[in-house]
Protein backbone atom coordinates (compact mmCIF):
# COMPACT_ATOMS: atom_id res chain seq x y z
CA UNK A 1 0.00 0.00 0.00
CA UNK A 2 1.34 3.43 -0.96
CA UNK A 3 -0.11 6.76 0.10
CA UNK A 4 0.66 10.01 -1.76
CA UNK A 5 -0.28 13.53 -0.65
CA UNK A 6 0.03 16.19 -3.33
CA UNK A 7 -1.82 19.56 -3.62
CA UNK A 8 -4.29 18.53 -0.93
CA UNK A 9 -5.22 15.33 -2.82
CA UNK A 10 -4.77 11.94 -1.18
CA UNK A 11 -4.09 9.10 -3.57
CA UNK A 12 -4.58 5.69 -2.03
CA UNK A 13 -3.27 3.06 -4.41
CA UNK A 14 -3.97 -0.49 -3.50
CA UNK A 15 -2.30 -3.13 -5.60
CA UNK A 16 -3.71 -6.46 -4.72
CA UNK A 17 -3.60 -9.64 -6.68
CA UNK A 18 -5.84 -12.19 -5.12
CA UNK A 19 -6.88 -15.54 -6.40
CA UNK A 20 -10.37 -16.06 -5.12
CA UNK A 21 -12.34 -18.73 -6.85
CA UNK A 22 -10.07 -18.36 -9.82
CA UNK A 23 -10.49 -14.55 -10.24
CA UNK A 24 -7.66 -11.98 -10.26
CA UNK A 25 -8.60 -8.58 -8.74
CA UNK A 26 -7.25 -5.63 -10.75
CA UNK A 27 -5.34 -2.56 -9.52
CA UNK A 28 -7.70 -0.13 -7.74
CA UNK A 29 -7.00 3.62 -7.42
CA UNK A 30 -9.04 5.76 -5.01
CA UNK A 31 -8.78 9.55 -5.42
CA UNK A 32 -10.05 11.80 -2.65
CA UNK A 33 -10.12 15.50 -3.50
CA UNK A 34 -10.12 18.09 -0.73
CA UNK A 35 -12.12 21.17 -1.60
CA UNK A 36 -15.43 23.01 -1.33
CA UNK A 37 -18.17 24.16 -3.68
CA UNK A 38 -17.78 27.93 -3.97
CA UNK A 39 -20.21 30.49 -5.36
CA UNK A 40 -19.48 33.39 -7.70
CA UNK A 41 -19.64 36.80 -6.07
CA UNK A 42 -20.58 39.08 -8.98
CA UNK A 43 -21.72 39.27 -12.58
CA UNK A 44 -21.38 41.08 -15.87
CA UNK A 45 -24.23 41.38 -18.38
CA UNK A 46 -22.44 42.86 -21.41
CA UNK A 47 -25.58 43.36 -23.50
CA UNK A 48 -27.88 44.20 -20.58
CA UNK A 49 -30.42 41.56 -21.59
CA UNK A 50 -30.47 39.26 -18.57
CA UNK A 51 -32.90 39.66 -15.64
CA UNK A 52 -32.22 39.03 -11.92
CA UNK A 53 -28.60 38.08 -12.54
CA UNK A 54 -27.59 37.67 -8.83
CA UNK A 55 -30.16 34.88 -8.50
CA UNK A 56 -27.74 32.64 -10.42
CA UNK A 57 -25.53 32.40 -7.31
CA UNK A 58 -27.70 33.36 -4.31
CA UNK A 59 -27.84 29.82 -2.93
CA UNK A 60 -31.61 29.45 -3.49
CA UNK A 61 -32.74 26.96 -6.15
CA UNK A 62 -36.19 28.51 -6.47
CA UNK A 63 -34.82 31.88 -7.60
CA UNK A 64 -33.14 32.24 -10.97
CA UNK A 65 -31.57 34.48 -13.56
CA UNK A 66 -33.65 34.71 -16.76
CA UNK A 67 -33.18 35.48 -20.42
CA UNK A 68 -35.42 35.26 -23.49
CA UNK A 69 -33.63 33.80 -26.52
CA UNK A 70 -34.90 35.03 -29.88
CA UNK A 71 -36.35 32.51 -32.32
CA UNK A 72 -33.95 30.77 -34.64
CA UNK A 73 -34.91 27.43 -36.02
CA UNK A 74 -33.11 24.15 -36.50
CA UNK A 75 -31.23 25.38 -39.57
CA UNK A 76 -30.33 28.77 -38.14
CA UNK A 77 -30.19 28.50 -34.31
CA UNK A 78 -29.86 31.68 -32.25
CA UNK A 79 -27.46 32.17 -29.34
CA UNK A 80 -28.29 34.33 -26.33
CA UNK A 81 -25.88 36.84 -24.86
CA UNK A 82 -23.40 35.51 -22.30
CA UNK A 83 -23.99 35.98 -18.56
CA UNK A 84 -20.53 36.29 -16.99
CA UNK A 85 -20.16 35.28 -13.33
CA UNK A 86 -17.12 36.50 -11.40
CA UNK A 87 -15.34 34.16 -8.97
CA UNK A 88 -12.48 34.51 -6.56
CA UNK A 89 -9.17 33.38 -8.02
CA UNK A 90 -8.97 29.66 -7.24
CA UNK A 91 -7.58 26.34 -8.40
CA UNK A 92 -10.40 24.29 -9.88
CA UNK A 93 -11.15 21.38 -12.18
CA UNK A 94 -14.95 21.22 -12.28
CA UNK A 95 -18.19 23.17 -11.88
CA UNK A 96 -21.86 22.38 -11.57
CA UNK A 97 -25.08 24.10 -12.57
CA UNK A 98 -28.83 23.85 -12.05
CA UNK A 99 -30.72 25.05 -15.15
CA UNK A 100 -34.26 25.21 -16.49
CA UNK A 101 -35.96 26.06 -19.77
CA UNK A 102 -39.39 26.76 -21.16
CA UNK A 103 -41.98 24.10 -21.90
CA UNK A 104 -41.03 23.82 -25.59
CA UNK A 105 -37.84 21.87 -24.96
CA UNK A 106 -34.98 23.95 -26.35
CA UNK A 107 -32.21 22.84 -24.00
CA UNK A 108 -28.79 23.66 -25.42
CA UNK A 109 -26.12 25.39 -23.29
CA UNK A 110 -22.55 26.66 -23.72
CA UNK A 111 -20.31 26.89 -20.61
CA UNK A 112 -16.76 28.34 -20.39
CA UNK A 113 -14.33 29.22 -17.58
CA UNK A 114 -11.85 32.09 -17.53
CA UNK A 115 -8.17 31.18 -16.98
CA UNK A 116 -5.88 34.17 -17.21
CA UNK A 117 -7.24 36.12 -20.18
CA UNK A 118 -8.54 33.10 -22.12
CA UNK A 119 -11.99 31.54 -22.02
CA UNK A 120 -11.67 27.76 -21.87
CA UNK A 121 -14.54 25.66 -23.21
CA UNK A 122 -16.05 23.37 -20.58
CA UNK A 123 -19.18 22.05 -22.28
CA UNK A 124 -21.55 22.71 -25.17
CA UNK A 125 -24.59 20.54 -25.68
CA UNK A 126 -27.97 19.58 -24.33
CA UNK A 127 -28.76 19.64 -20.64
CA UNK A 128 -31.29 18.15 -18.22
CA UNK A 129 -33.46 20.72 -16.52
CA UNK A 130 -34.18 21.06 -12.80
CA UNK A 131 -31.28 18.93 -11.63
CA UNK A 132 -27.64 19.46 -10.70
CA UNK A 133 -25.22 18.72 -13.56
CA UNK A 134 -21.46 18.51 -12.99
CA UNK A 135 -18.86 19.24 -15.69
CA UNK A 136 -15.08 18.70 -15.46
CA UNK A 137 -12.24 20.56 -17.17
CA UNK A 138 -8.44 20.67 -17.11
CA UNK A 139 -7.27 21.94 -13.73
CA UNK A 140 -6.11 25.56 -13.56
CA UNK A 141 -6.60 28.93 -11.92
CA UNK A 142 -10.12 30.18 -12.59
CA UNK A 143 -11.51 33.69 -12.11
CA UNK A 144 -14.84 33.53 -13.96
CA UNK A 145 -17.61 31.46 -15.56
CA UNK A 146 -19.79 32.38 -18.53
CA UNK A 147 -22.94 30.72 -19.85
CA UNK A 148 -25.33 31.18 -22.77
CA UNK A 149 -28.23 29.30 -24.33
CA UNK A 150 -29.16 28.36 -27.90
CA UNK A 151 -32.67 28.42 -29.35
CA UNK A 152 -33.37 25.97 -32.16
CA UNK A 153 -37.08 26.68 -32.26
CA UNK A 154 -38.98 29.20 -34.35
CA UNK A 155 -40.29 31.11 -31.35
CA UNK A 156 -38.89 33.03 -28.39
CA UNK A 157 -37.85 30.68 -25.56
CA UNK A 158 -37.10 31.56 -21.92
CA UNK A 159 -34.05 30.01 -20.24
CA UNK A 160 -33.07 30.08 -16.59
CA UNK A 161 -29.95 29.71 -14.45
CA UNK A 162 -31.04 28.72 -10.94
CA UNK A 163 -27.56 28.16 -9.46
CA UNK A 164 -23.92 27.86 -10.51
CA UNK A 165 -21.07 26.67 -8.27
CA UNK A 166 -17.39 25.94 -8.85
CA UNK A 167 -15.18 23.40 -7.07
CA UNK A 168 -12.41 25.15 -5.15
CA UNK A 169 -9.52 22.77 -4.52
CA UNK A 170 -7.77 23.09 -1.18
CA UNK A 171 -4.16 24.25 -1.54
CA UNK A 172 -1.28 22.00 -0.65
CA UNK A 173 -0.67 22.09 3.10
CA UNK A 174 2.59 24.04 3.51
CA UNK A 175 5.53 22.71 5.49
CA UNK A 176 5.97 24.98 8.49
CA UNK A 177 7.36 24.15 11.92
CA UNK A 178 8.17 27.67 13.15
CA UNK A 179 5.68 30.13 14.65
CA UNK A 180 5.17 33.65 13.24
CA UNK A 181 7.36 36.55 14.34
CA UNK A 182 6.66 40.23 14.94
CA UNK A 183 8.69 43.33 14.30
CA UNK A 184 6.51 45.85 16.07
CA UNK A 185 3.33 45.74 18.17
CA UNK A 186 1.19 48.56 19.52
CA UNK A 187 0.32 48.40 22.34
CA UNK A 188 3.47 46.98 23.82
CA UNK A 189 4.97 47.29 27.28
CA UNK A 190 5.15 51.07 27.28
CA UNK A 191 3.30 54.25 28.24
CA UNK A 192 1.05 56.57 26.26
CA UNK A 193 -1.49 59.33 26.72
CA UNK A 194 -4.26 57.13 25.28
CA UNK A 195 -4.84 54.03 23.17
CA UNK A 196 -7.00 54.28 20.05
CA UNK A 197 -5.52 51.82 17.56
CA UNK A 198 -4.01 48.35 17.39
CA UNK A 199 -1.08 47.84 15.02
CA UNK A 200 1.04 44.76 14.32
CA UNK A 201 3.91 44.21 11.87
CA UNK A 202 4.21 40.44 11.54
CA UNK A 203 5.41 37.74 9.15
CA UNK A 204 5.63 34.01 8.61
CA UNK A 205 7.73 33.18 5.53
CA UNK A 206 6.70 29.51 5.39
CA UNK A 207 2.90 29.48 5.51
CA UNK A 208 1.86 33.12 5.98
CA UNK A 209 -0.24 34.86 8.62
CA UNK A 210 -3.75 33.55 9.24
CA UNK A 211 -4.92 35.93 11.99
CA UNK A 212 -3.79 38.61 14.44
CA UNK A 213 -5.79 39.07 17.64
CA UNK A 214 -5.28 41.46 20.54
CA UNK A 215 -7.14 41.22 23.84
CA UNK A 216 -7.01 44.40 25.95
CA UNK A 217 -9.23 45.87 28.64
CA UNK A 218 -11.38 42.73 28.57
CA UNK A 219 -12.21 43.00 24.85
CA UNK A 220 -10.89 40.78 22.07
CA UNK A 221 -10.13 42.50 18.76
CA UNK A 222 -9.40 40.85 15.41
CA UNK A 223 -7.07 42.92 13.25
CA UNK A 224 -7.31 43.23 9.46
CA UNK A 225 -4.47 42.90 6.97
CA UNK A 226 -3.66 46.33 5.52
CA UNK A 227 -0.52 46.10 3.41
CA UNK A 228 2.80 44.34 2.83
CA UNK A 229 6.05 46.09 3.71
CA UNK A 230 8.62 45.53 0.96
CA UNK A 231 11.52 46.80 3.05
CA UNK A 232 11.02 44.48 6.03
CA UNK A 233 9.19 41.71 4.12
CA UNK A 234 6.38 41.63 6.63
CA UNK A 235 2.70 42.58 6.85
CA UNK A 236 0.84 45.39 8.58
CA UNK A 237 -2.36 44.39 10.42
CA UNK A 238 -4.54 47.12 11.93
CA UNK A 239 -7.73 47.92 13.81
CA UNK A 240 -9.15 51.24 15.01
CA UNK A 241 -10.73 50.94 18.47
CA UNK A 242 -12.67 53.19 20.82
CA UNK A 243 -10.13 55.43 22.56
CA UNK A 244 -8.97 54.28 26.00
CA UNK A 245 -8.16 57.50 27.83
CA UNK A 246 -8.66 56.70 31.51
CA UNK A 247 -5.34 56.61 33.36
CA UNK A 248 -4.32 53.17 34.51
CA UNK A 249 -2.57 49.95 33.61
CA UNK A 250 -4.13 47.66 30.99
CA UNK A 251 -3.07 44.05 30.50
CA UNK A 252 -2.89 43.00 26.86
CA UNK A 253 -2.35 39.69 25.06
CA UNK A 254 -1.39 39.36 21.40
CA UNK A 255 -2.04 36.07 19.59
CA UNK A 256 -0.50 35.81 16.10
CA UNK A 257 -1.40 32.62 14.21
CA UNK A 258 0.05 31.28 10.97
CA UNK A 259 -1.77 29.17 8.39
CA UNK A 260 -0.78 25.84 9.91
CA UNK A 261 -1.99 26.83 13.36
CA UNK A 262 1.28 27.74 15.07
CA UNK A 263 0.92 30.71 17.41
CA UNK A 264 3.05 33.44 18.93
CA UNK A 265 1.68 35.02 22.12
CA UNK A 266 2.86 38.25 23.72
CA UNK A 267 1.52 39.51 27.05
CA UNK A 268 2.29 42.77 28.80
CA UNK A 269 0.95 45.89 30.46
CA UNK A 270 0.22 49.13 28.66
CA UNK A 271 0.02 52.22 30.84
CA UNK A 272 -2.33 55.03 29.86
CA UNK A 273 -0.79 58.16 31.27
CA UNK A 274 -1.96 61.75 31.76
CA UNK A 275 0.96 64.16 31.37
CA UNK A 276 1.85 66.15 34.45
CA UNK A 277 0.65 69.76 34.41
CA UNK A 278 0.58 72.36 37.15
CA UNK A 279 1.50 75.77 38.52
CA UNK A 280 4.44 76.98 40.58
CA UNK A 281 4.12 79.63 43.28
CA UNK A 282 6.64 81.69 45.27
CA UNK A 283 5.30 83.26 48.44
CA UNK A 284 1.80 82.30 47.19
CA UNK A 285 2.20 84.41 44.06
CA UNK A 286 1.72 82.45 40.83
CA UNK A 287 4.50 82.74 38.29
CA UNK A 288 2.77 83.33 34.96
CA UNK A 289 5.13 85.49 32.92
CA UNK A 290 8.83 85.73 32.06
CA UNK A 291 8.77 89.37 33.21
CA UNK A 292 6.92 88.87 36.51
CA UNK A 293 8.48 90.24 39.72
CA UNK A 294 8.01 88.78 43.20
CA UNK A 295 9.13 90.62 46.32
CA UNK A 296 9.94 89.10 49.68
CA UNK A 297 10.59 90.93 52.92
CA UNK A 298 11.86 87.79 54.60
CA UNK A 299 14.89 85.61 54.00
CA UNK A 300 12.59 82.58 54.29
CA UNK A 301 10.88 82.02 50.93
CA UNK A 302 7.94 79.66 50.48
CA UNK A 303 7.53 77.40 47.44
CA UNK A 304 4.41 75.61 46.25
CA UNK A 305 3.41 73.41 43.31
CA UNK A 306 -0.25 72.67 42.50
CA UNK A 307 -1.00 69.80 40.10
CA UNK A 308 -3.79 70.48 37.60
CA UNK A 309 -3.47 67.19 35.68
CA UNK A 310 -1.39 64.06 35.98
CA UNK A 311 -0.97 60.73 37.68
CA UNK A 312 -1.23 59.87 41.37
CA UNK A 313 0.39 62.23 43.85
CA UNK A 314 2.54 59.41 45.25
CA UNK A 315 4.50 59.28 41.96
CA UNK A 316 5.38 62.99 41.86
CA UNK A 317 8.46 64.69 43.32
CA UNK A 318 8.83 68.50 43.58
CA UNK A 319 12.26 70.05 44.12
CA UNK A 320 14.10 73.38 44.20
CA UNK A 321 17.61 73.54 42.80
CA UNK A 322 20.12 76.35 43.27
CA UNK A 323 22.97 76.58 40.77
CA UNK A 324 23.15 72.82 40.31
CA UNK A 325 22.52 71.83 43.94
CA UNK A 326 19.19 70.49 45.25
CA UNK A 327 18.27 72.64 48.24
CA UNK A 328 14.67 71.65 48.91
CA UNK A 329 12.26 68.76 48.40
CA UNK A 330 8.66 69.88 48.79
CA UNK A 331 6.20 67.79 50.81
CA UNK A 332 2.82 66.53 49.56
CA UNK A 333 0.82 68.43 52.17
CA UNK A 334 -2.61 68.25 50.49
CA UNK A 335 -4.26 66.59 47.49
CA UNK A 336 -2.38 67.74 44.38
CA UNK A 337 -0.36 70.22 46.43
CA UNK A 338 3.31 70.27 47.47
CA UNK A 339 4.79 72.94 49.74
CA UNK A 340 8.09 73.85 51.36
CA UNK A 341 10.26 76.76 52.38
CA UNK A 342 13.91 77.65 52.38
CA UNK A 343 15.93 80.33 54.22
CA UNK A 344 18.38 82.15 51.99
CA UNK A 345 21.38 84.24 52.91
CA UNK A 346 22.07 87.51 51.24
CA UNK A 347 23.20 87.01 47.69
CA UNK A 348 22.27 86.41 44.08
CA UNK A 349 21.07 82.97 42.90
CA UNK A 350 19.93 81.01 39.91
CA UNK A 351 17.04 78.71 40.84
CA UNK A 352 15.38 75.78 39.14
CA UNK A 353 11.93 74.60 40.24
CA UNK A 354 11.10 71.10 39.05
CA UNK A 355 8.04 68.83 39.39
CA UNK A 356 8.65 65.32 38.02
CA UNK A 357 6.48 62.19 37.70
CA UNK A 358 9.01 59.86 36.12
CA UNK A 359 8.13 60.88 32.57
CA UNK A 360 7.19 64.54 32.35
CA UNK A 361 8.68 67.62 34.04
CA UNK A 362 6.97 70.86 35.00
CA UNK A 363 9.95 73.22 35.23
CA UNK A 364 10.53 76.91 35.89
CA UNK A 365 14.04 78.36 35.62
CA UNK A 366 14.74 81.58 37.46
CA UNK A 367 17.72 83.77 36.70
CA UNK A 368 19.01 86.39 39.15
CA UNK A 369 17.16 85.64 42.37
CA UNK A 370 18.54 88.38 44.63
CA UNK A 371 18.33 88.11 48.37
CA UNK A 372 19.00 91.14 50.56
CA UNK A 373 20.81 94.39 49.76
CA UNK A 374 21.42 93.81 46.07
CA UNK A 375 18.79 96.15 44.68
CA UNK A 376 19.45 99.83 44.00
CA UNK A 377 17.09 102.22 45.73
CA UNK A 378 15.32 99.63 47.94
CA UNK A 379 15.28 99.47 51.74
CA UNK A 380 17.47 97.11 53.74
CA UNK A 381 14.66 94.50 53.85
CA UNK A 382 15.61 91.28 52.20
CA UNK A 383 14.35 91.24 48.63
CA UNK A 384 14.08 88.49 46.05
CA UNK A 385 13.42 89.58 42.53
CA UNK A 386 12.48 86.66 40.26
CA UNK A 387 12.21 86.51 36.51
CA UNK A 388 10.86 83.16 35.35
CA UNK A 389 8.25 81.27 33.50
CA UNK A 390 6.39 78.04 33.93
CA UNK A 391 6.04 75.54 31.15
CA UNK A 392 5.24 71.87 30.66
CA UNK A 393 8.10 69.98 29.01
CA UNK A 394 9.43 66.48 28.74
CA UNK A 395 12.71 66.99 30.52
CA UNK A 396 13.68 70.35 28.95
CA UNK A 397 14.67 73.36 31.07
CA UNK A 398 13.17 76.69 30.04
CA UNK A 399 15.63 79.59 30.35
CA UNK A 400 13.92 82.87 31.17
CA UNK A 401 14.84 86.33 29.93
CA UNK A 402 17.96 87.73 31.58
CA UNK A 403 17.53 89.89 34.67
CA UNK A 404 17.84 93.65 34.27
CA UNK A 405 18.78 95.97 37.16
CA UNK A 406 15.87 97.64 38.83
CA UNK A 407 16.22 101.40 38.93
CA UNK A 408 13.45 102.66 41.15
CA UNK A 409 12.89 105.24 43.81
Helices and strands as residue ranges (DSSP letters): E 2-6, E 9-14, E 19-20, E 23-24, E 28-33, E 35-39, E 42-44, G 53-57, E 65-69, E 78-79, E 83-101, E 108-115, E 118-126, E 132-151, E 157-169, E 181-186, E 191-192, E 195-203, E 209-216, E 219-222, E 224-229, E 234-244, E 248-258, E 263-272, E 277-282, E 285-286, E 300-309, G 313-315, E 317-322, E 325-329, E 331-334, E 337-343, E 347-356, E 361-371, E 387-388, E 391-393
